[in-house]
Amino acid sequence: MTPVLNKAIPEFEALATSGVKFTPSAFAGKAVVLYFYPKDHTPGCTTESMQFRDKHKEFLKAGAVVFGVSRDNMASHEKFRQNLELPFELIADTEEKLCHMFGVVKNKIMYGKKVKGIERSTFLMDASGMLRAEWRGIKVAGHVDEVLLAVKGLGKKAA
């Protein structure tokens, strides 16, 4: 069941770093940013994660929690988090359940071969668990600022 804009996110459970169990209902009352990225320790994903890290305090101030999601395992995530000093958790979607649920698994061409990969995408849920924004096939430059602006905009709608 793919999430639909302006509809509630279906309940699911996912394991994240630091032993955190993520469910949409566990974060009710906060906006949630889920950013899907192809692979730990790769240039674009490192840059994107560092940008979310650098703006993390602003996301918190705006009432949002941030979670990164990729198909990497927990050990890879813990190392990636530690290396980049990420202040947020990473969800290990090794079975691609979330990736398929959010429709981010795409056929890509890598070194002339067709491979299944993760399309860099970000999803924003509001404090009531509704999907309010999605960005698909994004470029890293400027993206985190755009997401932060959308998070800040949620607060204005509620006021």
Secondary structure as UniProt FT lines:
FT   TURN            5..6
FT   STRAND          14..16
FT   HELIX           17..19
FT   STRAND          21..22
FT   HELIX           24..27
FT   TURN            28..29
FT   STRAND          31..36
FT   TURN            40..41
FT   HELIX           43..54
FT   HELIX           56..61
FT   TURN            62..63
FT   STRAND          64..70
FT   HELIX           74..84
FT   STRAND          89..92
FT   TURN            94..95
FT   HELIX           97..101
FT   TURN            102..103
FT   STRAND          105..110
FT   TURN            111..112
FT   STRAND          113..118
FT   STRAND          121..125
FT   TURN            127..128
FT   STRAND          130..136
FT   TURN            141..142
FT   HELIX           143..158
//
